[in-house]
């Protein structure tokens, strides 16, 4: 019971912080997602290179991720300052292999691959998130609607998949990807997808973004498919490393990678979708 209460408190706080940061504007959104990006990259580095623990290279990689996110959120508000952040990001990327020269770990290639993987897998998706704030047909400037809808779709899909899968798995026992995540079933995936499509209809009705129902339905499908893949990708990584959670930073929820695994693929897929649909 105590674990359930703690899990609920952490979950409510997480949703409140994320929602509030988006609703209050681009500055608070950057502060929240900048912190999330730094911490998630740091967590990824510690998971991927568990032999190294908290290292200078990990700190540099996480800080470079934060700089990239700063560039993306500042673009459009202060382009000159944004370009300076981009230049700093380039310098930090160049500094990473140089720092590796002084580590003497005996496996520099693994370190370099980890650095690049962190930038592609964690930093890039969060850096693309601000693009969703401009795919709005109703007004110019910052729009919180699509980023907020993306996270709502992910939450609805996860919840729907869990409820439907746990209720009907005996009638429909077929597993989605048993070699990676034995607990996921096709019936749960379909149930989560249907719930997300219904949520997209609600978003089309309530959210004042200038997109028709077909666009919203397509958005929901993209999030369901990409989000499910994102979940499976992280599960595969954890299975290879022999760990259950990426960390224990969020009591009852695991680590930040566990919370944002679906998001890391859903954001780039959604940006591509709206680029093609606009």
C-alpha positions as CSV (number, residue, x, y, z in Angstrom):
1,X,0.0,0.0,0.0
2,X,2.8,2.4,0.9
3,X,4.5,1.7,-2.5
4,X,1.2,2.4,-4.3
5,X,0.8,5.7,-2.5
6,X,4.4,6.7,-3.3
7,X,4.0,5.7,-6.9
8,X,0.8,7.7,-7.2
9,X,2.4,10.8,-5.6
10,X,5.4,10.6,-8.0
11,X,3.2,10.0,-11.0
12,X,0.9,13.0,-10.2
13,X,3.9,15.2,-9.6
14,X,5.5,14.2,-12.9
15,X,2.3,14.9,-14.8
16,X,1.8,18.2,-13.1
17,X,5.3,19.4,-13.7
18,X,5.3,18.4,-17.4
19,X,1.8,19.8,-18.0
20,X,2.6,23.0,-16.2
21,X,5.9,23.6,-18.0
22,X,4.2,23.3,-21.4
23,X,1.2,25.5,-20.4
24,X,3.2,28.3,-18.9
25,X,5.3,28.9,-22.0
26,X,8.5,28.2,-23.9
27,X,10.8,29.3,-21.0
28,X,9.4,27.0,-18.4
29,X,9.1,24.2,-21.1
30,X,12.8,24.6,-21.8
31,X,13.7,24.6,-18.1
32,X,11.8,21.4,-17.5
33,X,12.8,19.5,-20.7
34,X,16.4,20.8,-20.4
35,X,16.7,19.3,-16.9
36,X,15.0,16.1,-18.1
37,X,17.4,15.9,-21.1
38,X,20.5,16.4,-19.0
39,X,19.4,13.8,-16.3
40,X,18.2,11.3,-18.9
41,X,21.4,11.5,-20.9
42,X,23.4,11.1,-17.7
43,X,21.3,8.1,-16.8
44,X,21.9,6.6,-20.3
45,X,25.6,7.0,-20.0
46,X,25.7,5.4,-16.6
47,X,23.6,2.4,-17.9
48,X,25.5,2.0,-21.1
49,X,28.9,2.2,-19.4
50,X,28.2,0.7,-16.0
51,X,31.9,0.0,-15.6
52,X,32.7,3.7,-15.6
53,X,29.9,5.0,-13.2
54,X,29.7,8.7,-12.9
55,X,32.4,9.9,-15.2
56,X,33.7,13.2,-16.6
57,X,32.8,12.0,-20.1
58,X,29.3,11.2,-19.0
59,X,28.9,14.7,-17.5
60,X,30.3,16.3,-20.7
61,X,27.9,14.2,-22.8
62,X,24.9,15.1,-20.7
63,X,25.8,18.8,-20.7
64,X,26.2,18.7,-24.5
65,X,22.7,17.3,-24.7
66,X,21.4,20.2,-22.6
67,X,23.2,22.7,-24.9
68,X,21.6,21.2,-28.0
69,X,18.1,21.5,-26.3
70,X,18.9,25.1,-25.4
71,X,19.7,25.8,-29.1
72,X,16.4,24.3,-30.2
73,X,14.2,26.1,-27.7
74,X,15.9,29.5,-28.2
75,X,15.6,29.3,-32.0
76,X,12.9,31.7,-33.0
77,X,13.1,33.7,-29.7
78,X,16.8,34.8,-30.0
79,X,18.4,33.4,-33.1
80,X,21.8,35.0,-32.5
81,X,22.0,33.6,-29.0
82,X,20.7,30.2,-30.3
83,X,23.5,30.0,-32.9
84,X,26.1,30.6,-30.1
85,X,24.6,27.6,-28.3
86,X,24.9,25.6,-31.5
87,X,28.6,26.6,-31.8
88,X,29.2,25.6,-28.2
89,X,27.5,22.2,-28.9
90,X,29.8,21.6,-31.8
91,X,32.9,22.4,-29.6
92,X,31.6,20.0,-26.9
93,X,31.2,17.2,-29.5
94,X,34.8,17.8,-30.6
95,X,36.0,17.8,-27.0
96,X,34.4,14.4,-26.2
97,X,37.0,12.2,-28.0
98,X,39.8,14.4,-26.6
99,X,38.6,13.8,-23.0
100,X,38.5,10.1,-23.9
101,X,42.3,10.2,-24.5
102,X,42.9,10.8,-20.8
103,X,40.5,8.2,-19.4
104,X,42.7,5.2,-20.1
105,X,39.7,2.8,-20.0
106,X,41.1,0.5,-22.6
107,X,37.9,0.7,-24.8
108,X,37.7,4.2,-26.4
109,X,35.5,2.9,-29.3
110,X,32.9,1.8,-26.8
111,X,33.1,5.2,-25.1
112,X,32.7,7.1,-28.4
113,X,29.7,4.9,-29.5
114,X,28.1,5.6,-26.2
115,X,28.5,9.3,-26.6
116,X,27.1,9.3,-30.1
117,X,24.2,7.0,-29.1
118,X,23.3,9.4,-26.2
119,X,23.1,12.3,-28.6
120,X,21.0,10.5,-31.2
121,X,18.8,8.5,-28.8
122,X,18.2,11.0,-26.0
123,X,19.3,14.6,-27.0
124,X,18.0,14.7,-30.5
125,X,14.4,13.7,-29.7
126,X,14.1,16.3,-26.9
127,X,15.7,18.9,-29.2
128,X,13.0,18.2,-31.9
129,X,10.2,18.7,-29.4
130,X,10.0,22.5,-29.9
131,X,9.2,21.9,-33.6
132,X,5.8,20.5,-32.5
133,X,5.0,23.9,-30.9
134,X,4.9,25.6,-34.4
135,X,2.8,23.0,-36.3
136,X,-0.4,24.9,-35.3
137,X,-2.9,26.2,-37.9
138,X,-4.6,28.6,-35.5
139,X,-1.9,31.0,-34.5
140,X,1.8,31.8,-35.0
141,X,4.4,31.4,-32.3
142,X,4.4,29.0,-29.3
143,X,1.7,26.4,-29.2
144,X,1.5,23.9,-26.4
145,X,-1.3,21.9,-27.9
146,X,0.5,19.3,-30.0
147,X,3.3,18.5,-27.5
148,X,0.7,18.2,-24.7
149,X,-1.4,15.9,-27.0
150,X,1.7,13.7,-27.7
151,X,2.2,13.0,-24.0
152,X,-1.5,12.5,-23.4
153,X,-1.5,9.9,-26.3
154,X,1.5,8.1,-24.8
155,X,-0.2,8.0,-21.3
156,X,-3.5,6.8,-22.8
157,X,-1.8,4.2,-24.9
158,X,0.2,2.8,-22.0
159,X,-2.8,2.7,-19.7
160,X,-5.1,1.3,-22.3
161,X,-2.6,-1.4,-23.3
162,X,-2.1,-2.4,-19.6
163,X,-5.8,-2.5,-18.7
164,X,-6.9,-4.4,-21.9
165,X,-3.9,-6.7,-21.9
166,X,-4.2,-7.7,-18.3
167,X,-8.0,-8.3,-18.7
168,X,-8.0,-10.2,-22.0
169,X,-4.6,-11.9,-22.1
170,X,-6.1,-15.3,-21.3
171,X,-8.6,-15.1,-24.2
172,X,-6.0,-13.7,-26.6
173,X,-2.6,-15.0,-25.4
174,X,-0.5,-13.9,-28.4
175,X,2.6,-11.9,-27.4
176,X,3.7,-8.9,-29.2
177,X,7.5,-9.4,-28.9
178,X,8.2,-12.2,-26.5
179,X,11.9,-12.2,-27.0
180,X,12.2,-8.6,-25.8
181,X,9.1,-7.9,-23.6
182,X,7.1,-11.1,-22.7
183,X,4.5,-9.1,-20.9
184,X,3.2,-7.2,-23.9
185,X,0.4,-8.7,-25.9
186,X,-1.2,-8.0,-29.2
187,X,-4.6,-7.5,-27.6
188,X,-3.1,-4.9,-25.2
189,X,-1.5,-3.1,-28.1
190,X,-4.8,-3.0,-30.0
191,X,-6.6,-1.9,-26.9
192,X,-4.2,0.9,-26.3
193,X,-4.4,2.0,-29.9
194,X,-8.2,2.2,-29.8
195,X,-8.1,4.2,-26.6
196,X,-5.6,6.6,-28.1
197,X,-7.7,7.0,-31.3
198,X,-10.6,7.9,-29.0
199,X,-8.4,10.4,-27.2
200,X,-7.4,12.0,-30.5
201,X,-11.1,12.6,-31.2
202,X,-11.4,14.3,-27.9
203,X,-8.4,16.4,-28.7
204,X,-9.8,17.4,-32.0
205,X,-13.0,18.5,-30.2
206,X,-11.4,20.4,-27.3
207,X,-8.0,21.7,-28.4
208,X,-8.0,24.8,-30.6
209,X,-5.4,23.7,-33.0
210,X,-6.2,24.1,-36.7
211,X,-6.1,20.4,-37.7
212,X,-8.9,18.3,-39.0
213,X,-10.0,14.9,-37.5
214,X,-8.0,12.8,-40.1
215,X,-4.8,14.6,-39.1
216,X,-5.5,14.0,-35.4
217,X,-6.2,10.3,-36.0
218,X,-3.0,10.0,-38.0
219,X,-1.1,11.7,-35.2
220,X,-2.5,9.2,-32.7
221,X,-1.5,6.2,-34.9
222,X,2.0,7.6,-35.3
223,X,2.4,8.0,-31.5
224,X,1.0,4.5,-30.8
225,X,3.3,2.8,-33.3
226,X,6.5,4.8,-32.6
227,X,5.8,4.8,-28.8
228,X,5.4,1.1,-28.7
229,X,8.7,0.7,-30.7
230,X,10.4,3.1,-28.3
231,X,9.2,1.0,-25.3
232,X,10.5,-2.2,-27.0
233,X,13.9,-0.6,-27.9
234,X,14.5,0.3,-24.2
235,X,13.3,-3.1,-23.1
236,X,15.8,-4.7,-25.4
237,X,18.6,-2.6,-24.1
238,X,17.8,-3.4,-20.5
239,X,17.4,-7.1,-21.3
240,X,20.9,-7.1,-22.8
241,X,22.3,-5.4,-19.7
242,X,20.4,-7.6,-17.3
243,X,18.6,-4.9,-15.5
244,X,14.9,-4.3,-14.7
245,X,14.9,-0.5,-14.4
246,X,17.2,2.1,-15.9
247,X,17.6,3.6,-12.4
248,X,15.6,4.2,-9.2
249,X,15.4,8.0,-9.4
250,X,11.6,7.9,-9.6
251,X,10.2,5.7,-6.8
252,X,7.8,3.2,-8.1
253,X,8.4,4.2,-11.7
254,X,12.1,3.3,-12.3
255,X,14.3,5.7,-14.1
256,X,13.8,8.6,-16.5
257,X,14.6,6.3,-19.5
258,X,11.7,4.1,-18.3
259,X,9.4,7.1,-18.2
260,X,10.4,8.6,-21.5
261,X,11.2,5.5,-23.6
262,X,8.1,5.8,-25.7
263,X,8.7,9.6,-26.1
264,X,12.2,9.2,-27.5
265,X,10.8,7.6,-30.7
266,X,7.4,9.3,-30.7
267,X,8.7,12.8,-30.9
268,X,10.8,12.4,-34.1
269,X,8.1,10.3,-35.7
270,X,5.5,13.0,-34.9
271,X,7.7,15.8,-36.3
272,X,8.2,13.9,-39.5
273,X,4.4,13.3,-39.7
274,X,3.4,16.9,-39.3
275,X,6.2,18.0,-41.7
276,X,4.6,15.8,-44.3
277,X,1.0,16.6,-43.3
278,X,1.4,20.4,-43.2
